[in-house]
């Protein structure tokens, strides 16, 4: 007989695994849409090229640190560029 506690832990583990799979699939989709190869992404994130060489295969098993590094890179890539003249106009800041 399986205890209720053991069953709850199993359910949480399955949910976590599904969430990670969904996240990794989203990462692959982002890289494809932005035409970023695993090699270029690794270099841009200051990772070893071998870290991402299998990112489009089922055997790719990234560490949490790798995923965090890529997420930080994605965040910075998706920020809209700010022109020098935008900041004072948009926020009413006088730089003189």
mmCIF file as gemmi writes it, N, C-alpha and C atoms, coordinates in Angstrom:
data_model
loop_
_atom_site.group_PDB
_atom_site.id
_atom_site.type_symbol
_atom_site.label_atom_id
_atom_site.label_alt_id
_atom_site.label_comp_id
_atom_site.label_asym_id
_atom_site.label_entity_id
_atom_site.label_seq_id
_atom_site.pdbx_PDB_ins_code
_atom_site.Cartn_x
_atom_site.Cartn_y
_atom_site.Cartn_z
_atom_site.occupancy
_atom_site.B_iso_or_equiv
_atom_site.pdbx_formal_charge
_atom_site.auth_seq_id
_atom_site.auth_asym_id
_atom_site.pdbx_PDB_model_num
ATOM 1 N N . UNK Axp A 1 ? 0.837 -1.18 0 1 0 ? 1 A 1
ATOM 2 C CA . UNK Axp A 1 ? 0 0 0 1 0 ? 1 A 1
ATOM 3 C C . UNK Axp A 1 ? 0.884 1.246 0 1 0 ? 1 A 1
ATOM 4 N N . UNK Axp A 2 ? 0.587 2.198 -0.854 1 0 ? 2 A 1
ATOM 5 C CA . UNK Axp A 2 ? 1.355 3.433 -0.953 1 0 ? 2 A 1
ATOM 6 C C . UNK Axp A 2 ? 0.739 4.467 -0.027 1 0 ? 2 A 1
ATOM 7 N N . UNK Axp A 3 ? 1.576 5.104 0.76 1 0 ? 3 A 1
ATOM 8 C CA . UNK Axp A 3 ? 1.061 6.122 1.675 1 0 ? 3 A 1
ATOM 9 C C . UNK Axp A 3 ? 0.62 7.362 0.9 1 0 ? 3 A 1
ATOM 10 N N . UNK Axp A 4 ? -0.236 8.156 1.512 1 0 ? 4 A 1
ATOM 11 C CA . UNK Axp A 4 ? -0.71 9.392 0.888 1 0 ? 4 A 1
ATOM 12 C C . UNK Axp A 4 ? 0.46 10.341 0.642 1 0 ? 4 A 1
ATOM 13 N N . UNK Axp A 5 ? 1.416 10.417 1.597 1 0 ? 5 A 1
ATOM 14 C CA . UNK Axp A 5 ? 2.583 11.29 1.468 1 0 ? 5 A 1
ATOM 15 C C . UNK Axp A 5 ? 3.428 10.892 0.255 1 0 ? 5 A 1
ATOM 16 N N . UNK Axp A 6 ? 3.665 9.608 0.088 1 0 ? 6 A 1
ATOM 17 C CA . UNK Axp A 6 ? 4.464 9.133 -1.044 1 0 ? 6 A 1
ATOM 18 C C . UNK Axp A 6 ? 3.759 9.458 -2.36 1 0 ? 6 A 1
ATOM 19 N N . UNK Axp A 7 ? 2.458 9.296 -2.396 1 0 ? 7 A 1
ATOM 20 C CA . UNK Axp A 7 ? 1.69 9.585 -3.6 1 0 ? 7 A 1
ATOM 21 C C . UNK Axp A 7 ? 1.751 11.078 -3.937 1 0 ? 7 A 1
ATOM 22 N N . UNK Axp A 8 ? 1.678 11.943 -2.934 1 0 ? 8 A 1
ATOM 23 C CA . UNK Axp A 8 ? 1.765 13.387 -3.14 1 0 ? 8 A 1
ATOM 24 C C . UNK Axp A 8 ? 3.131 13.765 -3.699 1 0 ? 8 A 1
ATOM 25 N N . UNK Axp A 9 ? 4.193 13.204 -3.162 1 0 ? 9 A 1
ATOM 26 C CA . UNK Axp A 9 ? 5.54 13.478 -3.66 1 0 ? 9 A 1
ATOM 27 C C . UNK Axp A 9 ? 5.683 13.041 -5.108 1 0 ? 9 A 1
ATOM 28 N N . UNK Axp A 10 ? 5.123 11.891 -5.438 1 0 ? 10 A 1
ATOM 29 C CA . UNK Axp A 10 ? 5.188 11.394 -6.808 1 0 ? 10 A 1
ATOM 30 C C . UNK Axp A 10 ? 4.458 12.347 -7.762 1 0 ? 10 A 1
ATOM 31 N N . UNK Axp A 11 ? 3.274 12.811 -7.358 1 0 ? 11 A 1
ATOM 32 C CA . UNK Axp A 11 ? 2.519 13.747 -8.187 1 0 ? 11 A 1
ATOM 33 C C . UNK Axp A 11 ? 3.282 15.038 -8.402 1 0 ? 11 A 1
ATOM 34 N N . UNK Axp A 12 ? 3.939 15.541 -7.347 1 0 ? 12 A 1
ATOM 35 C CA . UNK Axp A 12 ? 4.725 16.766 -7.47 1 0 ? 12 A 1
ATOM 36 C C . UNK Axp A 12 ? 5.908 16.555 -8.401 1 0 ? 12 A 1
ATOM 37 N N . UNK Axp A 13 ? 6.537 15.387 -8.32 1 0 ? 13 A 1
ATOM 38 C CA . UNK Axp A 13 ? 7.677 15.092 -9.182 1 0 ? 13 A 1
ATOM 39 C C . UNK Axp A 13 ? 7.242 15.026 -10.64 1 0 ? 13 A 1
ATOM 40 N N . UNK Axp A 14 ? 6.113 14.388 -10.914 1 0 ? 14 A 1
ATOM 41 C CA . UNK Axp A 14 ? 5.607 14.298 -12.282 1 0 ? 14 A 1
ATOM 42 C C . UNK Axp A 14 ? 5.285 15.699 -12.818 1 0 ? 14 A 1
ATOM 43 N N . UNK Axp A 15 ? 4.653 16.53 -12.005 1 0 ? 15 A 1
ATOM 44 C CA . UNK Axp A 15 ? 4.33 17.896 -12.418 1 0 ? 15 A 1
ATOM 45 C C . UNK Axp A 15 ? 5.594 18.672 -12.726 1 0 ? 15 A 1
ATOM 46 N N . UNK Axp A 16 ? 6.605 18.546 -11.87 1 0 ? 16 A 1
ATOM 47 C CA . UNK Axp A 16 ? 7.87 19.236 -12.089 1 0 ? 16 A 1
ATOM 48 C C . UNK Axp A 16 ? 8.517 18.782 -13.391 1 0 ? 16 A 1
ATOM 49 N N . UNK Axp A 17 ? 8.531 17.484 -13.633 1 0 ? 17 A 1
ATOM 50 C CA . UNK Axp A 17 ? 9.122 16.975 -14.863 1 0 ? 17 A 1
ATOM 51 C C . UNK Axp A 17 ? 8.382 17.503 -16.084 1 0 ? 17 A 1
ATOM 52 N N . UNK Axp A 18 ? 7.064 17.549 -16.028 1 0 ? 18 A 1
ATOM 53 C CA . UNK Axp A 18 ? 6.287 18.069 -17.152 1 0 ? 18 A 1
ATOM 54 C C . UNK Axp A 18 ? 6.576 19.549 -17.364 1 0 ? 18 A 1
ATOM 55 N N . UNK Axp A 19 ? 6.672 20.304 -16.276 1 0 ? 19 A 1
ATOM 56 C CA . UNK Axp A 19 ? 6.969 21.727 -16.387 1 0 ? 19 A 1
ATOM 57 C C . UNK Axp A 19 ? 8.335 21.956 -17.026 1 0 ? 19 A 1
ATOM 58 N N . UNK Axp A 20 ? 9.326 21.168 -16.647 1 0 ? 20 A 1
ATOM 59 C CA . UNK Axp A 20 ? 10.668 21.304 -17.221 1 0 ? 20 A 1
ATOM 60 C C . UNK Axp A 20 ? 10.63 20.948 -18.706 1 0 ? 20 A 1
ATOM 61 N N . UNK Axp A 21 ? 9.917 19.889 -19.05 1 0 ? 21 A 1
ATOM 62 C CA . UNK Axp A 21 ? 9.803 19.503 -20.462 1 0 ? 21 A 1
ATOM 63 C C . UNK Axp A 21 ? 9.148 20.61 -21.279 1 0 ? 21 A 1
ATOM 64 N N . UNK Axp A 22 ? 8.118 21.216 -20.733 1 0 ? 22 A 1
ATOM 65 C CA . UNK Axp A 22 ? 7.44 22.322 -21.417 1 0 ? 22 A 1
ATOM 66 C C . UNK Axp A 22 ? 8.394 23.499 -21.559 1 0 ? 22 A 1
ATOM 67 N N . UNK Axp A 23 ? 9.147 23.799 -20.512 1 0 ? 23 A 1
ATOM 68 C CA . UNK Axp A 23 ? 10.097 24.912 -20.57 1 0 ? 23 A 1
ATOM 69 C C . UNK Axp A 23 ? 11.165 24.647 -21.63 1 0 ? 23 A 1
ATOM 70 N N . UNK Axp A 24 ? 11.735 23.447 -21.627 1 0 ? 24 A 1
ATOM 71 C CA . UNK Axp A 24 ? 12.792 23.111 -22.596 1 0 ? 24 A 1
ATOM 72 C C . UNK Axp A 24 ? 12.245 23.188 -24.015 1 0 ? 24 A 1
ATOM 73 N N . UNK Axp A 25 ? 11.024 22.725 -24.224 1 0 ? 25 A 1
ATOM 74 C CA . UNK Axp A 25 ? 10.426 22.824 -25.56 1 0 ? 25 A 1
ATOM 75 C C . UNK Axp A 25 ? 10.256 24.282 -25.966 1 0 ? 25 A 1
ATOM 76 N N . UNK Axp A 26 ? 9.855 25.127 -25.031 1 0 ? 26 A 1
ATOM 77 C CA . UNK Axp A 26 ? 9.731 26.555 -25.313 1 0 ? 26 A 1
ATOM 78 C C . UNK Axp A 26 ? 11.071 27.189 -25.639 1 0 ? 26 A 1
ATOM 79 N N . UNK Axp A 27 ? 12.108 26.746 -24.957 1 0 ? 27 A 1
ATOM 80 C CA . UNK Axp A 27 ? 13.457 27.244 -25.227 1 0 ? 27 A 1
ATOM 81 C C . UNK Axp A 27 ? 13.898 26.862 -26.64 1 0 ? 27 A 1
ATOM 82 N N . UNK Axp A 28 ? 13.629 25.631 -27.014 1 0 ? 28 A 1
ATOM 83 C CA . UNK Axp A 28 ? 13.967 25.186 -28.375 1 0 ? 28 A 1
ATOM 84 C C . UNK Axp A 28 ? 13.206 26.015 -29.412 1 0 ? 28 A 1
ATOM 85 N N . UNK Axp A 29 ? 11.944 26.261 -29.146 1 0 ? 29 A 1
ATOM 86 C CA . UNK Axp A 29 ? 11.123 27.044 -30.067 1 0 ? 29 A 1
ATOM 87 C C . UNK Axp A 29 ? 11.65 28.479 -30.17 1 0 ? 29 A 1
ATOM 88 N N . UNK Axp A 30 ? 12.029 29.076 -29.036 1 0 ? 30 A 1
ATOM 89 C CA . UNK Axp A 30 ? 12.582 30.43 -29.032 1 0 ? 30 A 1
ATOM 90 C C . UNK Axp A 30 ? 13.858 30.484 -29.875 1 0 ? 30 A 1
ATOM 91 N N . UNK Axp A 31 ? 14.738 29.508 -29.679 1 0 ? 31 A 1
ATOM 92 C CA . UNK Axp A 31 ? 16.001 29.488 -30.424 1 0 ? 31 A 1
ATOM 93 C C . UNK Axp A 31 ? 15.75 29.333 -31.927 1 0 ? 31 A 1
ATOM 94 N N . UNK Axp A 32 ? 14.794 28.492 -32.281 1 0 ? 32 A 1
ATOM 95 C CA . UNK Axp A 32 ? 14.462 28.291 -33.693 1 0 ? 32 A 1
ATOM 96 C C . UNK Axp A 32 ? 13.879 29.562 -34.299 1 0 ? 32 A 1
ATOM 97 N N . UNK Axp A 33 ? 12.94 30.173 -33.609 1 0 ? 33 A 1
ATOM 98 C CA . UNK Axp A 33 ? 12.299 31.381 -34.125 1 0 ? 33 A 1
ATOM 99 C C . UNK Axp A 33 ? 13.283 32.538 -34.283 1 0 ? 33 A 1
ATOM 100 N N . UNK Axp A 34 ? 14.26 32.596 -33.395 1 0 ? 34 A 1
ATOM 101 C CA . UNK Axp A 34 ? 15.244 33.677 -33.44 1 0 ? 34 A 1
ATOM 102 C C . UNK Axp A 34 ? 16.503 33.3 -34.208 1 0 ? 34 A 1
ATOM 103 N N . UNK Axp A 35 ? 16.462 32.118 -34.834 1 0 ? 35 A 1
ATOM 104 C CA . UNK Axp A 35 ? 17.571 31.633 -35.665 1 0 ? 35 A 1
ATOM 105 C C . UNK Axp A 35 ? 18.901 31.653 -34.907 1 0 ? 35 A 1
ATOM 106 N N . UNK Axp A 36 ? 18.84 31.143 -33.677 1 0 ? 36 A 1
ATOM 107 C CA . UNK Axp A 36 ? 20.032 31.058 -32.837 1 0 ? 36 A 1
ATOM 108 C C . UNK Axp A 36 ? 20.438 29.59 -32.769 1 0 ? 36 A 1
ATOM 109 N N . UNK Axp A 37 ? 21.6 29.28 -33.307 1 0 ? 37 A 1
ATOM 110 C CA . UNK Axp A 37 ? 22.083 27.9 -33.27 1 0 ? 37 A 1
ATOM 111 C C . UNK Axp A 37 ? 22.55 27.567 -31.853 1 0 ? 37 A 1
ATOM 112 N N . UNK Axp A 38 ? 22.588 26.282 -31.51 1 0 ? 38 A 1
ATOM 113 C CA . UNK Axp A 38 ? 23.099 25.907 -30.194 1 0 ? 38 A 1
ATOM 114 C C . UNK Axp A 38 ? 24.512 26.441 -29.949 1 0 ? 38 A 1
ATOM 115 N N . UNK Axp A 39 ? 25.335 26.416 -30.977 1 0 ? 39 A 1
ATOM 116 C CA . UNK Axp A 39 ? 26.709 26.912 -30.829 1 0 ? 39 A 1
ATOM 117 C C . UNK Axp A 39 ? 26.719 28.412 -30.519 1 0 ? 39 A 1
ATOM 118 N N . UNK Axp A 40 ? 25.97 29.193 -31.303 1 0 ? 40 A 1
ATOM 119 C CA . UNK Axp A 40 ? 25.947 30.642 -31.072 1 0 ? 40 A 1
ATOM 120 C C . UNK Axp A 40 ? 25.331 30.984 -29.721 1 0 ? 40 A 1
ATOM 121 N N . UNK Axp A 41 ? 24.307 30.235 -29.325 1 0 ? 41 A 1
ATOM 122 C CA . UNK Axp A 41 ? 23.69 30.467 -28.021 1 0 ? 41 A 1
ATOM 123 C C . UNK Axp A 41 ? 24.677 30.154 -26.9 1 0 ? 41 A 1
ATOM 124 N N . UNK Axp A 42 ? 25.406 29.078 -27.033 1 0 ? 42 A 1
ATOM 125 C CA . UNK Axp A 42 ? 26.398 28.712 -26.017 1 0 ? 42 A 1
ATOM 126 C C . UNK Axp A 42 ? 27.468 29.79 -25.896 1 0 ? 42 A 1
ATOM 127 N N . UNK Axp A 43 ? 27.972 30.258 -27.025 1 0 ? 43 A 1
ATOM 128 C CA . UNK Axp A 43 ? 29.008 31.298 -27.004 1 0 ? 43 A 1
ATOM 129 C C . UNK Axp A 43 ? 28.457 32.585 -26.383 1 0 ? 43 A 1
ATOM 130 N N . UNK Axp A 44 ? 27.247 32.97 -26.776 1 0 ? 44 A 1
ATOM 131 C CA . UNK Axp A 44 ? 26.641 34.195 -26.251 1 0 ? 44 A 1
ATOM 132 C C . UNK Axp A 44 ? 26.4 34.116 -24.747 1 0 ? 44 A 1
ATOM 133 N N . UNK Axp A 45 ? 26.124 32.905 -24.26 1 0 ? 45 A 1
ATOM 134 C CA . UNK Axp A 45 ? 25.851 32.713 -22.831 1 0 ? 45 A 1
ATOM 135 C C . UNK Axp A 45 ? 27.106 32.363 -22.043 1 0 ? 45 A 1
ATOM 136 N N . UNK Axp A 46 ? 28.249 32.363 -22.712 1 0 ? 46 A 1
ATOM 137 C CA . UNK Axp A 46 ? 29.524 31.999 -22.081 1 0 ? 46 A 1
ATOM 138 C C . UNK Axp A 46 ? 29.479 30.576 -21.527 1 0 ? 46 A 1
ATOM 139 N N . UNK Axp A 47 ? 28.89 29.681 -22.318 1 0 ? 47 A 1
ATOM 140 C CA . UNK Axp A 47 ? 28.833 28.263 -21.982 1 0 ? 47 A 1
ATOM 141 C C . UNK Axp A 47 ? 29.715 27.504 -22.955 1 0 ? 47 A 1
ATOM 142 N N . UNK Axp A 48 ? 30.079 26.311 -22.591 1 0 ? 48 A 1
ATOM 143 C CA . UNK Axp A 48 ? 30.814 25.447 -23.501 1 0 ? 48 A 1
ATOM 144 C C . UNK Axp A 48 ? 29.891 25.038 -24.648 1 0 ? 48 A 1
ATOM 145 N N . UNK Axp A 49 ? 30.425 24.977 -25.846 1 0 ? 49 A 1
ATOM 146 C CA . UNK Axp A 49 ? 29.608 24.594 -27.008 1 0 ? 49 A 1
ATOM 147 C C . UNK Axp A 49 ? 29 23.207 -26.813 1 0 ? 49 A 1
ATOM 148 N N . UNK Axp A 50 ? 29.709 22.333 -26.133 1 0 ? 50 A 1
ATOM 149 C CA . UNK Axp A 50 ? 29.192 20.977 -25.917 1 0 ? 50 A 1
ATOM 150 C C . UNK Axp A 50 ? 27.994 20.959 -24.958 1 0 ? 50 A 1
ATOM 151 N N . UNK Axp A 51 ? 27.829 22.011 -24.172 1 0 ? 51 A 1
ATOM 152 C CA . UNK Axp A 51 ? 26.706 22.076 -23.235 1 0 ? 51 A 1
ATOM 153 C C . UNK Axp A 51 ? 25.374 22.087 -23.975 1 0 ? 51 A 1
ATOM 154 N N . UNK Axp A 52 ? 25.336 22.727 -25.14 1 0 ? 52 A 1
ATOM 155 C CA . UNK Axp A 52 ? 24.084 22.864 -25.887 1 0 ? 52 A 1
ATOM 156 C C . UNK Axp A 52 ? 24.053 22.064 -27.179 1 0 ? 52 A 1
ATOM 157 N N . UNK Axp A 53 ? 25.09 21.28 -27.449 1 0 ? 53 A 1
ATOM 158 C CA . UNK Axp A 53 ? 25.161 20.609 -28.743 1 0 ? 53 A 1
ATOM 159 C C . UNK Axp A 53 ? 24.006 19.643 -28.999 1 0 ? 53 A 1
ATOM 160 N N . UNK Axp A 54 ? 23.392 19.124 -27.949 1 0 ? 54 A 1
ATOM 161 C CA . UNK Axp A 54 ? 22.28 18.183 -28.121 1 0 ? 54 A 1
ATOM 162 C C . UNK Axp A 54 ? 20.933 18.798 -27.747 1 0 ? 54 A 1
ATOM 163 N N . UNK Axp A 55 ? 20.831 20.128 -27.746 1 0 ? 55 A 1
ATOM 164 C CA . UNK Axp A 55 ? 19.619 20.754 -27.232 1 0 ? 55 A 1
ATOM 165 C C . UNK Axp A 55 ? 18.361 20.445 -28.039 1 0 ? 55 A 1
ATOM 166 N N . UNK Axp A 56 ? 18.509 19.978 -29.254 1 0 ? 56 A 1
ATOM 167 C CA . UNK Axp A 56 ? 17.337 19.63 -30.062 1 0 ? 56 A 1
ATOM 168 C C . UNK Axp A 56 ? 17.036 18.131 -30.041 1 0 ? 56 A 1
ATOM 169 N N . UNK Axp A 57 ? 17.693 17.411 -29.153 1 0 ? 57 A 1
ATOM 170 C CA . UNK Axp A 57 ? 17.441 15.975 -29.041 1 0 ? 57 A 1
ATOM 171 C C . UNK Axp A 57 ? 16.834 15.668 -27.67 1 0 ? 57 A 1
ATOM 172 N N . UNK Axp A 58 ? 16.214 14.523 -27.578 1 0 ? 58 A 1
ATOM 173 C CA . UNK Axp A 58 ? 15.594 14.103 -26.321 1 0 ? 58 A 1
ATOM 174 C C . UNK Axp A 58 ? 16.637 13.805 -25.248 1 0 ? 58 A 1
ATOM 175 N N . UNK Axp A 59 ? 17.867 13.509 -25.637 1 0 ? 59 A 1
ATOM 176 C CA . UNK Axp A 59 ? 18.872 13.162 -24.64 1 0 ? 59 A 1
ATOM 177 C C . UNK Axp A 59 ? 19.491 14.386 -23.954 1 0 ? 59 A 1
ATOM 178 N N . UNK Axp A 60 ? 19.155 15.586 -24.425 1 0 ? 60 A 1
ATOM 179 C CA . UNK Axp A 60 ? 19.682 16.8 -23.786 1 0 ? 60 A 1
ATOM 180 C C . UNK Axp A 60 ? 19.077 16.925 -22.398 1 0 ? 60 A 1
ATOM 181 N N . UNK Axp A 61 ? 19.909 17.054 -21.396 1 0 ? 61 A 1
ATOM 182 C CA . UNK Axp A 61 ? 19.47 17.136 -20.012 1 0 ? 61 A 1
ATOM 183 C C . UNK Axp A 61 ? 20.201 18.307 -19.349 1 0 ? 61 A 1
ATOM 184 N N . UNK Axp A 62 ? 19.743 19.541 -19.582 1 0 ? 62 A 1
ATOM 185 C CA . UNK Axp A 62 ? 20.461 20.708 -19.062 1 0 ? 62 A 1
ATOM 186 C C . UNK Axp A 62 ? 20.351 20.818 -17.542 1 0 ? 62 A 1
ATOM 187 N N . UNK Axp A 63 ? 21.371 21.395 -16.962 1 0 ? 63 A 1
ATOM 188 C CA . UNK Axp A 63 ? 21.322 21.659 -15.526 1 0 ? 63 A 1
ATOM 189 C C . UNK Axp A 63 ? 20.495 22.917 -15.273 1 0 ? 63 A 1
ATOM 190 N N . UNK Axp A 64 ? 20.109 23.097 -14.033 1 0 ? 64 A 1
ATOM 191 C CA . UNK Axp A 64 ? 19.369 24.294 -13.673 1 0 ? 64 A 1
ATOM 192 C C . UNK Axp A 64 ? 20.225 25.538 -13.92 1 0 ? 64 A 1
ATOM 193 N N . UNK Axp A 65 ? 21.518 25.449 -13.656 1 0 ? 65 A 1
ATOM 194 C CA . UNK Axp A 65 ? 22.415 26.585 -13.889 1 0 ? 65 A 1
ATOM 195 C C . UNK Axp A 65 ? 22.451 26.958 -15.374 1 0 ? 65 A 1
ATOM 196 N N . UNK Axp A 66 ? 22.454 25.968 -16.252 1 0 ? 66 A 1
ATOM 197 C CA . UNK Axp A 66 ? 22.435 26.229 -17.691 1 0 ? 66 A 1
ATOM 198 C C . UNK Axp A 66 ? 21.141 26.923 -18.098 1 0 ? 66 A 1
ATOM 199 N N . UNK Axp A 67 ? 20.022 26.438 -17.603 1 0 ? 67 A 1
ATOM 200 C CA . UNK Axp A 67 ? 18.741 27.045 -17.935 1 0 ? 67 A 1
ATOM 201 C C . UNK Axp A 67 ? 18.644 28.477 -17.416 1 0 ? 67 A 1
ATOM 202 N N . UNK Axp A 68 ? 19.171 28.727 -16.229 1 0 ? 68 A 1
ATOM 203 C CA . UNK Axp A 68 ? 19.17 30.09 -15.676 1 0 ? 68 A 1
ATOM 204 C C . UNK Axp A 68 ? 20.018 31.02 -16.538 1 0 ? 68 A 1
ATOM 205 N N . UNK Axp A 69 ? 21.17 30.547 -16.96 1 0 ? 69 A 1
ATOM 206 C CA . UNK Axp A 69 ? 22.06 31.354 -17.8 1 0 ? 69 A 1
ATOM 207 C C . UNK Axp A 69 ? 21.383 31.716 -19.116 1 0 ? 69 A 1
ATOM 208 N N . UNK Axp A 70 ? 20.73 30.744 -19.728 1 0 ? 70 A 1
ATOM 209 C CA . UNK Axp A 70 ? 20.04 31.002 -20.989 1 0 ? 70 A 1
ATOM 210 C C . UNK Axp A 70 ? 18.875 31.957 -20.763 1 0 ? 70 A 1
ATOM 211 N N . UNK Axp A 71 ? 18.155 31.79 -19.671 1 0 ? 71 A 1
ATOM 212 C CA . UNK Axp A 71 ? 17.011 32.66 -19.389 1 0 ? 71 A 1
ATOM 213 C C . UNK Axp A 71 ? 17.463 34.108 -19.206 1 0 ? 71 A 1
ATOM 214 N N . UNK Axp A 72 ? 18.569 34.322 -18.549 1 0 ? 72 A 1
ATOM 215 C CA . UNK Axp A 72 ? 19.118 35.674 -18.384 1 0 ? 72 A 1
ATOM 216 C C . UNK Axp A 72 ? 19.484 36.253 -19.746 1 0 ? 72 A 1
ATOM 217 N N . UNK Axp A 73 ? 20.111 35.454 -20.585 1 0 ? 73 A 1
ATOM 218 C CA . UNK Axp A 73 ? 20.458 35.907 -21.932 1 0 ? 73 A 1
ATOM 219 C C . UNK Axp A 73 ? 19.2 36.271 -22.717 1 0 ? 73 A 1
ATOM 220 N N . UNK Axp A 74 ? 18.176 35.41 -22.66 1 0 ? 74 A 1
ATOM 221 C CA . UNK Axp A 74 ? 16.924 35.684 -23.367 1 0 ? 74 A 1
ATOM 222 C C . UNK Axp A 74 ? 16.295 36.985 -22.886 1 0 ? 74 A 1
ATOM 223 N N . UNK Axp A 75 ? 16.313 37.211 -21.595 1 0 ? 75 A 1
ATOM 224 C CA . UNK Axp A 75 ? 15.728 38.432 -21.034 1 0 ? 75 A 1
ATOM 225 C C . UNK Axp A 75 ? 16.407 39.665 -21.613 1 0 ? 75 A 1
ATOM 226 N N . UNK Axp A 76 ? 17.725 39.633 -21.672 1 0 ? 76 A 1
ATOM 227 C CA . UNK Axp A 76 ? 18.459 40.787 -22.195 1 0 ? 76 A 1
ATOM 228 C C . UNK Axp A 76 ? 18.264 40.945 -23.701 1 0 ? 76 A 1
ATOM 229 N N . UNK Axp A 77 ? 18.079 39.865 -24.417 1 0 ? 77 A 1
ATOM 230 C CA . UNK Axp A 77 ? 17.851 39.938 -25.861 1 0 ? 77 A 1
ATOM 231 C C . UNK Axp A 77 ? 16.483 40.485 -26.194 1 0 ? 77 A 1
ATOM 232 N N . UNK Axp A 78 ? 15.508 40.259 -25.344 1 0 ? 78 A 1
ATOM 233 C CA . UNK Axp A 78 ? 14.145 40.644 -25.65 1 0 ? 78 A 1
ATOM 234 C C . UNK Axp A 78 ? 13.801 42.05 -25.184 1 0 ? 78 A 1
ATOM 235 N N . UNK Axp A 79 ? 14.728 42.75 -24.56 1 0 ? 79 A 1
ATOM 236 C CA . UNK Axp A 79 ? 14.478 44.13 -24.173 1 0 ? 79 A 1
ATOM 237 C C . UNK Axp A 79 ? 14.499 45.014 -25.408 1 0 ? 79 A 1
ATOM 238 N N . UNK Axp A 80 ? 13.558 45.925 -25.529 1 0 ? 80 A 1
ATOM 239 C CA . UNK Axp A 80 ? 13.594 46.819 -26.694 1 0 ? 80 A 1
ATOM 240 C C . UNK Axp A 80 ? 14.784 47.763 -26.593 1 0 ? 80 A 1
ATOM 241 N N . UNK Axp A 81 ? 15.414 48.065 -27.713 1 0 ? 81 A 1
ATOM 242 C CA . UNK Axp A 81 ? 16.553 48.99 -27.663 1 0 ? 81 A 1
ATOM 243 C C . UNK Axp A 81 ? 16.102 50.388 -27.253 1 0 ? 81 A 1
ATOM 244 N N . UNK Axp A 82 ? 16.935 51.054 -26.481 1 0 ? 82 A 1
ATOM 245 C CA . UNK Axp A 82 ? 16.625 52.419 -26.039 1 0 ? 82 A 1
ATOM 246 C C . UNK Axp A 82 ? 17.591 53.365 -26.736 1 0 ? 82 A 1
ATOM 247 N N . UNK Axp A 83 ? 17.027 54.299 -27.479 1 0 ? 83 A 1
ATOM 248 C CA . UNK Axp A 83 ? 17.866 55.324 -28.108 1 0 ? 83 A 1
ATOM 249 C C . UNK Axp A 83 ? 18.227 56.349 -27.052 1 0 ? 83 A 1
ATOM 250 N N . UNK Axp A 84 ? 19.322 57.047 -27.259 1 0 ? 84 A 1
ATOM 251 C CA . UNK Axp A 84 ? 19.77 58.061 -26.304 1 0 ? 84 A 1
ATOM 252 C C . UNK Axp A 84 ? 18.707 59.123 -26.052 1 0 ? 84 A 1
ATOM 253 N N . UNK Axp A 85 ? 17.937 59.452 -27.076 1 0 ? 85 A 1
ATOM 254 C CA . UNK Axp A 85 ? 16.951 60.521 -26.932 1 0 ? 85 A 1
ATOM 255 C C . UNK Axp A 85 ? 15.664 60.042 -26.286 1 0 ? 85 A 1
ATOM 256 N N . UNK Axp A 86 ? 15.445 58.745 -26.227 1 0 ? 86 A 1
ATOM 257 C CA . UNK Axp A 86 ? 14.204 58.238 -25.654 1 0 ? 86 A 1
ATOM 258 C C . UNK Axp A 86 ? 14.123 58.471 -24.148 1 0 ? 86 A 1
ATOM 259 N N . UNK Axp A 87 ? 15.188 58.236 -23.452 1 0 ? 87 A 1
ATOM 260 C CA . UNK Axp A 87 ? 15.143 58.283 -21.993 1 0 ? 87 A 1
ATOM 261 C C . UNK Axp A 87 ? 14.685 59.635 -21.462 1 0 ? 87 A 1
ATOM 262 N N . UNK Axp A 88 ? 15.287 60.746 -21.856 1 0 ? 88 A 1
ATOM 263 C CA . UNK Axp A 88 ? 14.798 62.021 -21.319 1 0 ? 88 A 1
ATOM 264 C C . UNK Axp A 88 ? 13.371 62.338 -21.73 1 0 ? 88 A 1
ATOM 265 N N . UNK Axp A 89 ? 12.988 61.963 -22.958 1 0 ? 89 A 1
ATOM 266 C CA . UNK Axp A 89 ? 11.632 62.262 -23.419 1 0 ? 89 A 1
ATOM 267 C C . UNK Axp A 89 ? 10.588 61.389 -22.758 1 0 ? 89 A 1
ATOM 268 N N . UNK Axp A 90 ? 10.877 60.102 -22.642 1 0 ? 90 A 1
ATOM 269 C CA . UNK Axp A 90 ? 9.892 59.186 -22.101 1 0 ? 90 A 1
ATOM 270 C C . UNK Axp A 90 ? 9.663 59.368 -20.609 1 0 ? 90 A 1
ATOM 271 N N . UNK Axp A 91 ? 10.698 59.712 -19.876 1 0 ? 91 A 1
ATOM 272 C CA . UNK Axp A 91 ? 10.593 59.795 -18.424 1 0 ? 91 A 1
ATOM 273 C C . UNK Axp A 91 ? 10.7 61.207 -17.874 1 0 ? 91 A 1
ATOM 274 N N . UNK Axp A 92 ? 10.794 62.195 -18.747 1 0 ? 92 A 1
ATOM 275 C CA . UNK Axp A 92 ? 10.877 63.587 -18.303 1 0 ? 92 A 1
ATOM 276 C C . UNK Axp A 92 ? 12.143 63.892 -17.533 1 0 ? 92 A 1
ATOM 277 N N . UNK Axp A 93 ? 13.224 63.192 -17.857 1 0 ? 93 A 1
ATOM 278 C CA . UNK Axp A 93 ? 14.485 63.397 -17.147 1 0 ? 93 A 1
ATOM 279 C C . UNK Axp A 93 ? 15.322 64.413 -17.923 1 0 ? 93 A 1
ATOM 280 N N . UNK Axp A 94 ? 15.804 65.421 -17.254 1 0 ? 94 A 1
ATOM 281 C CA . UNK Axp A 94 ? 16.692 66.395 -17.873 1 0 ? 94 A 1
ATOM 282 C C . UNK Axp A 94 ? 18.123 66.017 -17.521 1 0 ? 94 A 1
ATOM 283 N N . UNK Axp A 95 ? 18.894 65.633 -18.529 1 0 ? 95 A 1
ATOM 284 C CA . UNK Axp A 95 ? 20.256 65.165 -18.288 1 0 ? 95 A 1
ATOM 285 C C . UNK Axp A 95 ? 21.277 66.303 -18.229 1 0 ? 95 A 1
ATOM 286 N N . UNK Axp A 96 ? 20.864 67.533 -18.461 1 0 ? 96 A 1
ATOM 287 C CA . UNK Axp A 96 ? 21.808 68.65 -18.438 1 0 ? 96 A 1
ATOM 288 C C . UNK Axp A 96 ? 21.874 69.285 -17.081 1 0 ? 96 A 1
